[in-house]
Structures are given as structure tokens and as C-alpha cells.
Amino acid sequence: MVVGFILISTKAEVEEEVISVLNTSPNIQEAHFLFGEWDIIAKVVARDFNEVSRVVLDEIRSLDGVIQTETLAGISF
């Protein structure tokens, strides 16, 4: 199993809308606001790195207002 933590930067004033959508996705276990360089962190648990990549590309980066992401992923034991 692969766990990915996705750091998300958004346009100003769309953070609440983005996090609301993320929290309704069955592929995203958690999403929380951050203070600092990144606006949101989301947790994805997937079968493999390809599935994490698909969630990031198809479900997160495709959202209106998302500017940039950085994914930190590793294998969970």
C-alpha cells in the first residue's frame, strides 16, 4: 500500500472550495488547511504509485484554483 501526502497551493480565496471538494472524494482520506508556503495538505492511500499519480493529476490538479502540488509518497508497512 502507498501513502501519499499532497501539498497544494491555491489561488487566493478558493481554499475552502478546494478543500470541500477534496473531502468528498473517496480517494482522499483527509484534507486540512495549512499556514505557510502551502495552503492545503491531502492524504491519499492507494494500491501503488500509479494510483496516487492518477488521483493527483485527475482529482487534485484539475480543480479550479489549484496552482501547484507537491507529492510526498512512500510505501506503508
VENSUL-V455861 format. One record per backbone hydrogen bond with DSSP energy under -1.0 kcal/mol. NH is the residue of the N-H (numbers start at 1). CO is the residue of the C=O. E is the energy in kcal/mol with one decimal. If there is no record, write none. Layout:
[[NH | CO | E] [NH | CO | E]]
This chain:
[[2 | 46 | -2.9] [3 | 74 | -2.7] [4 | 44 | -3.3] [5 | 72 | -3.2] [6 | 42 | -3.1] [7 | 70 | -3.2] [8 | 40 | -2.9] [9 | 68 | -2.9] [11 | 65 | -2.4] [14 | 11 | -1.3] [18 | 14 | -2.5] [19 | 15 | -2.7] [20 | 16 | -1.9] [21 | 17 | -1.8] [22 | 18 | -2.4] [23 | 19 | -2.3] [24 | 21 | -1.2] [25 | 22 | -1.2] [29 | 43 | -2.3] [32 | 41 | -2.6] [34 | 39 | -2.8] [39 | 8 | -2.2] [40 | 8 | -2.0] [41 | 32 | -2.5] [42 | 6 | -2.1] [43 | 30 | -2.6] [44 | 4 | -3.1] [46 | 2 | -3.0] [52 | 48 | -1.7] [53 | 49 | -2.5] [54 | 50 | -2.2] [55 | 51 | -2.3] [56 | 52 | -2.4] [57 | 53 | -2.8] [58 | 54 | -3.2] [59 | 55 | -2.0] [60 | 55 | -1.3] [61 | 56 | -3.1] [63 | 60 | -1.7] [66 | 63 | -1.8] [67 | 9 | -3.0] [68 | 9 | -1.4] [70 | 7 | -2.0] [72 | 5 | -2.7] [74 | 3 | -2.1] [76 | 1 | -3.1]]
